């Protein structure tokens, strides 16, 4: 199959974001059940909130997609760690919707690539990045129950 590896990577990304994931909760599962107030809460001064981590994960899916499409953005700190401007239920729902959209668009872009031109480091990296942040959110979420 001409782009079997591209399809495998796209599937791994989809599982990391939406599940089912072997490693534990997917990114979507990790944020499920978290209220906007909980998501915006900073557990420690120098630790990102669940909301900030979710925005960051979404941003990097978009950044990697643009790079794969040949339109690499200049990554600024504001892009890397977007600021929570309005912590409302509507905005928190938008974060979850953006996550699904970002993952779907990136997976579609990955599947459209030929295996011999895949930027493997970036694509395996975004899957690993997503899993890492799902784990961070899962740990922060456990702390919310206290």
DOZA-619248 format. One record per residue (C-alpha): residue in one letter; x negated, y, z. Coordinates in nm, 4 decimals, padded with zeros to 6 digits. Layout:
<recs>
@rest: A u: X v: Y w: Z
...
</recs>
This chain:
<recs>
@rest: X u: 00.0000 v: 00.0000 w: 00.0000
@rest: X u: -00.1494 v: 00.3327 w: -00.1060
@rest: X u: -00.0806 v: 00.5290 w: 00.2135
@rest: X u: -00.0298 v: 00.2607 w: 00.4763
@rest: X u: -00.2636 v: 00.4308 w: 00.7246
@rest: X u: -00.0832 v: 00.7631 w: 00.6819
@rest: X u: 00.2451 v: 00.5896 w: 00.7635
@rest: X u: 00.0892 v: 00.4189 w: 01.0693
@rest: X u: -00.0389 v: 00.7500 w: 01.2057
@rest: X u: 00.2972 v: 00.9185 w: 01.1423
@rest: X u: 00.4688 v: 00.6347 w: 01.3300
@rest: X u: 00.2286 v: 00.6720 w: 01.6227
@rest: X u: 00.2999 v: 01.0448 w: 01.6388
@rest: X u: 00.6746 v: 00.9841 w: 01.6276
@rest: X u: 00.6448 v: 00.7286 w: 01.9101
@rest: X u: 00.4268 v: 00.9633 w: 02.1184
@rest: X u: 00.6859 v: 01.2396 w: 02.0858
@rest: X u: 01.0191 v: 01.0538 w: 02.0713
@rest: X u: 00.9388 v: 00.6998 w: 02.1862
@rest: X u: 00.9407 v: 00.4198 w: 02.2340
@rest: X u: 00.5852 v: 00.4639 w: 02.3550
@rest: X u: 00.3643 v: 00.1874 w: 02.4888
@rest: X u: 00.1610 v: 00.4208 w: 02.7121
@rest: X u: 00.4531 v: 00.5443 w: 02.9226
@rest: X u: 00.7048 v: 00.8217 w: 02.8723
@rest: X u: 00.7027 v: 00.9942 w: 02.5365
@rest: X u: 00.6779 v: 01.3722 w: 02.5342
@rest: X u: 01.0561 v: 01.4004 w: 02.4898
@rest: X u: 01.1191 v: 01.1516 w: 02.7716
@rest: X u: 00.8778 v: 01.3412 w: 02.9967
@rest: X u: 01.0749 v: 01.6665 w: 02.9669
@rest: X u: 01.4148 v: 01.4979 w: 02.9862
@rest: X u: 01.5978 v: 01.5862 w: 03.3059
@rest: X u: 01.3727 v: 01.8823 w: 03.3849
@rest: X u: 01.5710 v: 02.2008 w: 03.4451
@rest: X u: 01.4558 v: 02.5325 w: 03.3010
@rest: X u: 01.3686 v: 02.6503 w: 03.6531
@rest: X u: 01.1610 v: 02.3386 w: 03.7181
@rest: X u: 00.9934 v: 02.3627 w: 03.3763
@rest: X u: 00.8886 v: 02.7236 w: 03.4366
@rest: X u: 00.7595 v: 02.6591 w: 03.7895
@rest: X u: 00.3829 v: 02.6886 w: 03.8372
@rest: X u: 00.2801 v: 02.4154 w: 04.0814
@rest: X u: -00.0586 v: 02.5749 w: 04.1442
@rest: X u: -00.2061 v: 02.9105 w: 04.0470
@rest: X u: -00.4355 v: 02.7799 w: 03.7745
@rest: X u: -00.2202 v: 02.4930 w: 03.6469
@rest: X u: 00.0094 v: 02.5253 w: 03.3479
@rest: X u: 00.3808 v: 02.4761 w: 03.3938
@rest: X u: 00.5731 v: 02.1987 w: 03.2200
@rest: X u: 00.7201 v: 02.4655 w: 02.9934
@rest: X u: 00.3772 v: 02.5992 w: 02.8965
@rest: X u: 00.2467 v: 02.2490 w: 02.8266
@rest: X u: 00.5489 v: 02.1714 w: 02.6072
@rest: X u: 00.4978 v: 02.4952 w: 02.4103
@rest: X u: 00.1276 v: 02.4139 w: 02.3737
@rest: X u: 00.1981 v: 02.0609 w: 02.2463
@rest: X u: 00.4494 v: 02.1975 w: 01.9955
@rest: X u: 00.2079 v: 02.4657 w: 01.8803
@rest: X u: -00.0642 v: 02.2118 w: 01.8083
@rest: X u: 00.1680 v: 01.9900 w: 01.6064
@rest: X u: 00.2420 v: 02.2957 w: 01.3907
@rest: X u: -00.1259 v: 02.3968 w: 01.3728
@rest: X u: -00.2347 v: 02.0480 w: 01.2631
@rest: X u: 00.0470 v: 02.0331 w: 01.0054
@rest: X u: -00.0652 v: 02.3637 w: 00.8573
@rest: X u: -00.4260 v: 02.2429 w: 00.8462
@rest: X u: -00.3284 v: 01.9197 w: 00.6705
@rest: X u: -00.1218 v: 02.1219 w: 00.4222
@rest: X u: -00.4316 v: 02.3303 w: 00.3441
@rest: X u: -00.3135 v: 02.6418 w: 00.5274
@rest: X u: -00.5305 v: 02.6444 w: 00.8421
@rest: X u: -00.4179 v: 02.9230 w: 01.0754
@rest: X u: -00.6581 v: 03.1310 w: 01.2805
@rest: X u: -00.5818 v: 02.9889 w: 01.6241
@rest: X u: -00.5514 v: 03.2614 w: 01.8850
@rest: X u: -00.5110 v: 03.2175 w: 02.2596
@rest: X u: -00.1471 v: 03.3258 w: 02.2193
@rest: X u: -00.0938 v: 03.0428 w: 01.9682
@rest: X u: -00.2870 v: 02.7898 w: 02.1759
@rest: X u: -00.1012 v: 02.8589 w: 02.5027
@rest: X u: 00.2228 v: 03.0434 w: 02.4221
@rest: X u: 00.3690 v: 03.2439 w: 02.7071
@rest: X u: 00.7110 v: 03.1650 w: 02.8497
@rest: X u: 00.8939 v: 03.4892 w: 02.7811
@rest: X u: 01.2444 v: 03.4015 w: 02.8955
@rest: X u: 01.3099 v: 03.0971 w: 03.1134
@rest: X u: 01.6730 v: 03.0241 w: 03.0333
@rest: X u: 01.8643 v: 02.7034 w: 02.9624
@rest: X u: 01.9048 v: 02.8096 w: 02.5995
@rest: X u: 01.5307 v: 02.8708 w: 02.5560
@rest: X u: 01.4438 v: 02.5399 w: 02.7266
@rest: X u: 01.6780 v: 02.3550 w: 02.4875
@rest: X u: 01.5021 v: 02.5353 w: 02.2038
@rest: X u: 01.1652 v: 02.4010 w: 02.3254
@rest: X u: 01.3020 v: 02.0446 w: 02.3037
@rest: X u: 01.4515 v: 02.1115 w: 01.9596
@rest: X u: 01.1248 v: 02.2667 w: 01.8395
@rest: X u: 00.9395 v: 01.9587 w: 01.9652
@rest: X u: 01.1550 v: 01.7278 w: 01.7542
@rest: X u: 01.1256 v: 01.9597 w: 01.4542
@rest: X u: 00.7473 v: 01.9985 w: 01.4849
@rest: X u: 00.6962 v: 01.6236 w: 01.5180
@rest: X u: 00.9279 v: 01.5461 w: 01.2286
@rest: X u: 00.7626 v: 01.7994 w: 00.9978
@rest: X u: 00.4130 v: 01.6817 w: 01.0884
@rest: X u: 00.5080 v: 01.3145 w: 01.0446
@rest: X u: 00.6550 v: 01.3954 w: 00.7029
@rest: X u: 00.3372 v: 01.5814 w: 00.6053
@rest: X u: 00.1191 v: 01.2926 w: 00.7248
@rest: X u: 00.3237 v: 01.0373 w: 00.5287
@rest: X u: 00.2824 v: 01.2469 w: 00.2133
@rest: X u: -00.0987 v: 01.2202 w: 00.2290
@rest: X u: -00.3130 v: 00.9635 w: 00.0534
@rest: X u: -00.5149 v: 00.7453 w: 00.2865
@rest: X u: -00.8451 v: 00.8355 w: 00.1210
@rest: X u: -00.7929 v: 01.2070 w: 00.1929
@rest: X u: -00.6575 v: 01.1869 w: 00.5481
@rest: X u: -00.8255 v: 01.4089 w: 00.8073
@rest: X u: -00.8470 v: 01.1155 w: 01.0491
@rest: X u: -01.0024 v: 01.3036 w: 01.3396
@rest: X u: -00.7300 v: 01.5697 w: 01.3392
@rest: X u: -00.4464 v: 01.3217 w: 01.2950
@rest: X u: -00.5585 v: 01.0700 w: 01.5549
@rest: X u: -00.6463 v: 01.3687 w: 01.7722
@rest: X u: -00.2943 v: 01.5153 w: 01.7625
@rest: X u: -00.1473 v: 01.1786 w: 01.8620
@rest: X u: -00.3911 v: 01.1572 w: 02.1536
@rest: X u: -00.3259 v: 01.5214 w: 02.2452
@rest: X u: 00.0480 v: 01.4567 w: 02.2558
@rest: X u: 00.0045 v: 01.1503 w: 02.4762
@rest: X u: -00.2288 v: 01.3389 w: 02.7109
@rest: X u: 00.0226 v: 01.6183 w: 02.7613
@rest: X u: 00.3138 v: 01.3756 w: 02.8024
@rest: X u: 00.1135 v: 01.2260 w: 03.0889
@rest: X u: 00.0481 v: 01.5680 w: 03.2418
@rest: X u: 00.4173 v: 01.6515 w: 03.2285
@rest: X u: 00.5105 v: 01.3131 w: 03.3776
@rest: X u: 00.2793 v: 01.3808 w: 03.6750
@rest: X u: 00.4106 v: 01.7355 w: 03.7233
@rest: X u: 00.7668 v: 01.6027 w: 03.6991
@rest: X u: 00.6988 v: 01.3577 w: 03.9845
@rest: X u: 00.5948 v: 01.6523 w: 04.1983
@rest: X u: 00.9308 v: 01.8207 w: 04.1352
@rest: X u: 01.1198 v: 01.5499 w: 04.3203
@rest: X u: 00.9664 v: 01.6402 w: 04.6561
</recs>
